[in-house]
């Protein structure tokens, strides 16, 4: 029967093993400096890093203290720079221990950090986990060397030690049923107390809100249409309505400039011809309406970003910054196919890239606990067939869009008189919002009115509904 395993003795170790065991733990000081520098140079960085790293992820003790101070400033909404950081560290008696003002200034001067700090965050995280694994293995080894009689206890302690490391890499999202039931019960009570009030973010369109009861946090809503039908106009109308009803809206346009979007919103609200405004033909009678609409719109919490080729990472950082304190927030992206994928594929498979973008938007909706409305193009198939009514298979470039979405809606209207004369097409001046997918409720067609001159969608009211709409 073999005897007990002898403790490790470096004097009798195979050649090369001693050097391996004596080398430093995994670390990357330059990556740590880069991450800290980025946090000092841009608000976007600290917002991302705060969600991914804790002070213990840094190897150098001084970097841990600096990062702790950064998190303190960030939690108090104080801008982070070498001056405010030095003042905060001085207040806790740690300034000299981290290298003084000179070291903080050295970090702040590293503008190169802005080029690749996201990758450096992953390096810091990876080396931290590797260090934890080494320490866990040493602890497990000590347990085994102690050779207690209760083997089950040793194995259990070893599993717990290793689990504490793996938990940092993959955080658990399991929740016990009793907690979930209580949360669900409280949500039902809250909704019941609202009676007929909108629980989520209201669209301002009566039939839309009757169907969805407001867009809820975590929902990914895909809004698609043929070119020229008016998906951007509808999204702007919806965003304006939502802001009027108390929501804070972040509208990210990858196609049109902010000034073009504001012109559309202004003309729709003032009920002034957009074509005339663009041509500089503003009638005297229109100015009063424009001034009034400008005054009302100025009070709305709508933020517009027209950065082209936006990535999911940039979108997440921008949304967090603008909607951090919003009681009800709404994110609108115009449009999905213009976004940059998390990582460009060597094979150029655009369908897979678009799928990654749609999944990223769904994750964003859940992380922010806000609805995300993403506009989408339709494939050319709808233009080539006789019937122009859109369907789910027309979503361009990826079936993943349908899978990720909680709601898929198409805007459909006739583009000219000839099309409107067809029996199965909407009349001019009207439109259909075709709800093709609704994960938490029924689907149906919602009639809308459309004024092309003002690019404004409105509730559809016919003779049978006048009494109910008054």
C-alpha positions in Angstrom: 0.0 0.0 0.0 1.6 3.3 -1.0 2.6 5.7 1.8 1.5 9.3 2.2 2.5 11.8 -0.4 5.5 13.7 0.7 5.3 17.5 0.8 6.8 19.3 -2.1 10.5 19.8 -1.8 12.1 22.2 -4.3 15.6 20.6 -3.7 14.4 17.3 -5.3 12.1 18.8 -8.0 12.7 18.0 -11.7 14.8 20.5 -13.5 12.8 23.6 -14.5 10.0 23.0 -12.0 11.5 25.2 -9.3 11.7 28.2 -11.7 8.1 27.6 -12.7 6.9 27.6 -9.1 8.9 30.6 -8.1 7.7 32.9 -10.9 5.4 35.7 -10.3 1.7 35.3 -10.2 -0.2 36.2 -13.5 -0.4 39.9 -13.8 -0.2 42.7 -16.3 0.7 46.0 -14.7 0.6 47.9 -18.0 -3.0 46.8 -18.7 -3.9 47.9 -15.2 -2.4 51.3 -15.8 -4.2 51.6 -19.1 -7.6 50.8 -17.5 -7.1 53.3 -14.7 -5.9 55.9 -17.2 -9.0 55.4 -19.4 -11.3 55.8 -16.3 -9.6 59.2 -15.7 -9.9 60.3 -19.3 -13.5 59.4 -20.3 -16.7 58.8 -18.4 -17.6 56.0 -20.8 -14.7 53.9 -19.5 -15.6 54.1 -15.8 -19.2 53.2 -16.6 -18.1 50.1 -18.4 -15.2 49.2 -16.0 -17.4 49.6 -12.9 -19.7 46.9 -14.2 -16.8 44.5 -14.9 -14.0 44.9 -12.3 -13.7 45.1 -8.5 -10.7 46.5 -6.7 -9.3 43.0 -6.0 -9.0 42.3 -9.7 -6.0 44.6 -9.7 -2.6 43.0 -8.8 -0.8 46.1 -7.5 -2.1 47.3 -4.1 -1.8 50.9 -5.1 -4.0 50.3 -8.2 -6.6 48.7 -5.9 -6.7 51.9 -3.8 -6.8 54.2 -6.8 -9.7 52.2 -8.3 -11.6 52.1 -5.0 -11.3 55.9 -5.0 -12.5 56.1 -8.6 -15.6 54.0 -7.7 -16.3 56.3 -4.7 -16.2 59.4 -7.0 -18.3 57.6 -9.6 -21.0 56.6 -7.1 -21.2 60.3 -6.0 -21.5 61.5 -9.6 -18.2 63.4 -9.3 -16.1 63.6 -12.6 -12.9 61.7 -12.3 -9.6 63.4 -13.1 -6.2 63.5 -11.5 -7.2 66.5 -9.4 -10.4 65.1 -7.9 -8.8 61.7 -7.5 -5.8 63.2 -5.6 -8.1 65.1 -3.3 -10.2 62.0 -2.6 -7.2 59.9 -1.9 -5.7 62.6 0.3 -8.9 62.7 2.3 -8.5 59.0 3.1 -4.8 59.3 3.9 -3.8 57.1 0.9 -2.4 59.6 -1.6 1.3 59.1 -0.8 0.8 55.3 -0.6 -0.3 55.2 -4.2 2.6 57.2 -5.5 1.3 60.7 -4.9 0.1 63.3 -7.4 2.9 62.6 -9.7 1.8 59.0 -10.3 -1.8 60.1 -10.9 -0.6 62.7 -13.4 1.5 60.0 -15.1 -1.7 57.9 -15.5 -3.7 60.8 -16.8 -1.1 61.6 -19.5 -1.5 58.1 -21.0 -3.9 59.1 -23.8 -2.9 56.0 -25.7 -5.1 54.1 -23.2 -8.2 55.3 -25.0 -7.5 53.2 -28.0 -7.8 49.8 -26.5 -8.9 50.0 -22.9 -11.8 47.5 -23.4 -9.3 44.8 -24.3 -7.1 45.8 -21.3 -10.2 45.3 -19.0 -10.4 41.7 -20.1 -6.7 41.2 -19.5 -7.0 42.5 -16.0 -10.0 40.3 -15.3 -8.3 37.2 -16.8 -5.1 37.6 -14.9 -7.1 38.1 -11.7 -9.0 34.9 -12.2 -5.8 33.0 -13.0 -4.3 34.3 -9.7 -7.4 33.1 -7.9 -7.0 29.7 -9.5 -3.4 29.4 -8.4 -4.3 30.3 -4.8 -7.3 27.9 -4.9 -5.0 25.1 -6.1 -2.6 25.8 -3.3 -5.4 25.7 -0.8 -6.7 22.4 -2.2 -3.2 21.0 -2.2 -2.9 21.8 1.5 -6.2 20.1 2.2 -5.0 17.0 0.5 -1.6 17.0 2.3 -3.4 17.2 5.6 -4.9 13.8 4.7 -7.9 13.9 7.1 -9.9 10.8 7.6 -13.1 12.3 6.2 -12.5 12.2 2.5 -16.0 13.5 1.7 -15.3 16.7 3.8 -12.0 17.3 1.9 -13.7 16.9 -1.5 -16.5 19.2 -0.4 -14.1 21.9 0.8 -12.1 21.6 -2.4 -15.2 22.0 -4.5 -16.2 25.1 -2.5 -12.8 26.6 -3.0 -12.9 26.1 -6.7 -16.5 27.3 -7.0 -15.6 30.6 -5.3 -13.2 31.2 -8.3 -15.5 30.0 -11.1 -18.4 32.0 -9.6 -16.4 35.2 -10.4 -16.3 34.2 -14.1 -19.8 33.0 -14.5 -22.2 34.7 -12.1 -25.2 32.7 -11.2 -28.7 33.9 -12.2 -30.7 31.2 -10.5 -33.3 32.4 -8.1 -35.4 30.4 -5.7 -39.1 29.8 -6.6 -40.5 31.4 -3.4 -38.6 34.6 -4.1 -39.8 34.7 -7.7 -43.4 34.0 -6.7 -43.4 36.9 -4.2 -41.9 39.2 -6.9 -44.6 38.1 -9.4 -47.3 38.6 -6.8 -46.1 42.1 -6.0 -45.9 42.9 -9.7 -49.5 41.7 -10.2 -50.6 43.9 -7.2 -48.8 46.9 -8.7 -50.5 46.4 -12.1 -53.9 45.9 -10.5 -53.5 49.1 -8.5 -52.8 50.9 -11.8 -56.3 49.8 -13.1 -56.4 51.2 -16.7 -53.2 53.2 -16.4 -50.2 52.3 -18.6 -47.6 50.3 -16.6 -44.7 50.5 -19.1 -43.6 53.2 -21.4 -46.6 54.6 -23.3 -46.5 55.0 -27.0 -49.2 57.7 -27.1 -51.2 55.7 -29.7 -54.4 54.5 -28.1 -54.7 51.1 -29.8 -51.0 50.4 -29.5 -51.2 51.0 -25.7 -54.4 49.0 -25.4 -52.6 46.0 -26.9 -49.2 46.3 -25.2 -50.2 48.2 -22.0 -46.9 50.1 -22.5 -43.5 48.8 -23.5 -41.9 47.0 -20.6 -38.4 47.0 -19.3 -36.4 44.2 -21.0 -38.5 44.2 -24.2 -36.8 44.3 -27.6 -39.3 45.8 -30.1 -38.5 45.5 -33.7 -40.2 48.0 -36.0 -39.8 47.3 -39.7 -41.2 48.7 -43.0 -40.5 49.0 -46.7 -38.3 52.0 -47.7 -40.2 55.2 -47.7 -43.2 53.9 -45.7 -42.2 55.9 -42.6 -40.6 53.8 -39.9 -38.4 56.6 -38.8 -41.3 59.0 -38.8 -43.4 56.6 -36.7 -40.5 56.0 -34.3 -40.0 59.8 -33.9 -43.8 60.3 -33.3 -43.7 57.5 -30.7 -40.6 58.8 -29.0 -42.2 62.3 -28.8 -45.4 60.9 -27.4 -43.6 58.8 -24.8 -41.6 61.8 -23.7 -44.8 63.9 -23.3 -46.1 61.1 -21.1 -43.1 61.2 -18.8 -40.5 59.0 -20.3 -36.9 59.9 -20.9 -35.9 58.9 -24.5 -32.5 58.2 -26.0 -32.9 58.2 -29.8 -29.8 57.0 -31.6 -29.8 57.6 -35.3 -27.1 56.0 -37.5 -28.6 57.3 -40.8 -30.0 60.8 -40.3 -28.4 63.8 -38.6 -29.8 65.2 -35.4 -30.8 68.4 -37.1 -32.8 66.5 -39.7 -34.6 64.5 -37.0 -35.4 67.6 -35.0 -36.9 69.2 -38.2 -39.1 66.2 -38.6 -40.3 66.3 -35.0 -40.9 70.0 -35.1 -42.9 69.9 -38.3 -45.0 67.0 -37.1 -45.8 68.8 -33.8 -46.4 72.2 -35.4 -48.3 70.5 -38.3 -46.3 72.4 -40.8 -45.2 71.0 -44.2 -41.8 69.4 -43.9 -41.2 69.9 -47.6 -41.8 73.6 -47.4 -39.6 74.0 -44.4 -36.7 72.3 -46.1 -37.2 74.5 -49.2 -37.3 77.6 -47.0 -40.9 78.3 -47.9 -42.3 79.0 -44.4 -45.6 80.9 -44.5 -46.2 83.7 -42.0 -49.1 81.7 -40.5 -46.7 78.8 -39.8 -44.3 80.7 -37.5 -46.6 80.9 -34.5 -47.1 77.1 -34.6 -43.4 76.5 -35.0 -42.6 78.8 -32.0 -45.2 77.1 -29.9 -44.0 73.6 -30.8 -40.4 74.6 -30.2 -41.3 75.8 -26.7 -43.1 72.6 -25.9 -40.5 70.3 -27.3 -37.7 72.0 -25.4 -39.2 70.8 -22.1 -39.1 67.1 -23.2 -36.4 64.7 -22.0 -35.3 63.5 -25.5 -31.7 62.9 -26.2 -30.5 62.4 -29.8 -27.2 60.9 -30.9 -26.3 60.7 -34.5 -23.0 58.9 -34.3 -22.6 56.7 -37.4 -21.5 53.1 -37.3 -22.3 52.8 -33.6 -21.4 49.5 -31.8 -23.3 47.8 -29.1 -20.6 48.7 -26.6 -20.8 52.4 -27.4 -24.6 52.2 -27.4 -24.6 50.6 -23.9 -22.3 53.3 -22.5 -24.3 56.1 -24.0 -27.6 54.7 -22.8 -26.2 54.2 -19.3 -24.9 57.8 -19.2 -28.1 59.5 -20.3 -30.7 57.2 -18.8 -29.0 56.3 -15.5 -31.5 58.3 -13.4 -34.6 57.9 -15.6 -37.7 56.5 -13.8 -39.0 55.4 -17.2 -36.6 55.2 -20.1 -36.9 54.3 -23.7 -34.1 53.5 -26.2 -34.7 53.9 -29.9 -32.2 52.7 -32.5 -32.5 53.8 -36.2 -31.6 51.4 -37.6 -30.3 47.9 -36.6 -28.5 46.9 -39.8 -26.3 50.0 -39.7 -24.8 49.1 -36.3 -21.4 47.6 -36.0 -21.2 44.0 -34.7 -19.3 43.2 -31.5 -16.6 41.7 -33.7 -16.2 41.7 -37.5 -16.2 38.2 -38.9 -13.5 37.0 -41.3 -16.0 35.1 -43.4 -18.1 38.2 -43.9 -21.3 36.4 -42.8 -23.6 39.4 -42.4 -26.5 37.3 -41.2 -24.5 36.1 -38.2 -23.3 39.7 -37.5 -26.9 41.0 -37.5 -27.9 38.2 -35.2 -25.1 39.2 -32.8 -26.4 42.8 -32.9 -30.0 41.8 -32.2 -28.9 39.7 -29.3 -26.8 42.6 -28.0 -29.9 44.9 -28.1 -31.9 42.3 -26.2 -29.2 42.0 -23.5 -29.1 45.9 -23.4 -32.9 46.0 -22.8 -32.6 43.5 -19.9 -29.5 45.2 -18.4 -31.1 48.6 -18.4 -34.6 47.3 -17.6 -35.9 49.5 -20.3 -37.6 48.8 -23.6 -35.4 49.0 -26.7 -37.1 49.8 -30.1 -34.9 48.9 -33.0 -35.9 49.9 -36.5 -35.1 47.3 -39.2 -35.0 47.0 -43.0 -37.0 44.5 -44.9 -35.5 42.2 -47.6 -36.1 43.0 -51.2 -38.4 40.0 -51.5 -41.4 42.0 -50.4 -40.9 44.4 -53.3 -40.6 41.6 -55.9 -43.9 39.8 -55.0 -47.4 40.9 -55.8 -48.6 41.3 -52.3 -46.8 44.1 -50.4 -48.0 43.2 -46.9 -44.8 42.5 -44.9 -44.4 39.2 -42.9 -41.8 37.9 -40.5 -39.7 36.2 -43.2 -39.1 39.6 -44.8 -36.9 40.8 -41.9 -33.6 41.5 -43.6 -30.4 39.4 -43.2 -31.2 37.4 -40.1 -33.9 35.1 -38.6 -32.3 35.8 -35.3 -34.0 39.2 -35.2 -37.4 37.5 -34.9 -36.1 35.1 -32.3 -34.6 37.8 -30.1 -37.5 40.2 -30.3 -40.4 40.3 -27.9 -42.5 42.3 -30.3 -42.2 42.5 -34.1 -44.4 45.1 -35.8 -44.5 46.2 -39.5 -45.7 49.6 -40.8 -47.7 49.1 -44.0 -49.3 51.8 -46.2 -49.9 52.5 -49.8 -47.2 54.6 -51.5 -49.4 56.0 -54.3 -53.0 56.1 -55.6 -52.5 53.1 -57.9 -51.4 51.0 -55.0 -54.2 52.2 -52.8 -56.8 51.2 -55.4 -55.8 47.5 -54.9 -58.4 45.7 -52.8 -55.9 44.4 -50.2 -54.0 47.6 -49.7 -54.6 50.5 -47.2 -56.3 53.6 -48.4 -54.2 56.7 -48.8 -54.0 58.7 -45.6 -54.2 55.5 -43.6 -51.6 52.9 -42.4 -51.6 49.6 -40.7 -49.3 48.6 -37.8 -49.1 44.9 -38.3 -48.2 43.2 -35.0 -46.7 40.0 -36.3 -45.2 38.8 -33.0 -46.1 39.5 -29.4 -44.4 37.2 -27.0 -46.7 38.2 -24.1 -50.0 38.7 -25.8 -52.1 38.5 -29.0 -51.2 39.8 -32.4 -53.4 42.0 -34.6 -53.5 44.8 -37.2 -53.8 48.3 -35.7 -55.2 51.0 -38.0 -53.5 54.4 -38.0 -54.0 57.7 -39.8 -51.0 59.2 -41.6 -50.4 62.7 -42.8 -47.6 62.7 -45.3 -47.2 66.5 -45.4 -46.3 66.6 -41.7 -44.8 63.0 -41.6 -47.2 62.4 -38.6 -48.9 59.2 -37.6 -52.0 59.5 -35.5 -54.8 57.4 -34.0 -57.3 56.3 -36.6 -60.8 57.5 -35.9 -63.8 56.5 -38.1 -67.5 57.1 -37.6 -67.9 53.9 -35.6 -65.3 55.0 -33.0 -66.0 58.8 -32.6 -68.0 58.3 -29.4 -65.4 56.2 -27.8 -62.5 58.5 -28.7 -64.1 61.7 -27.6 
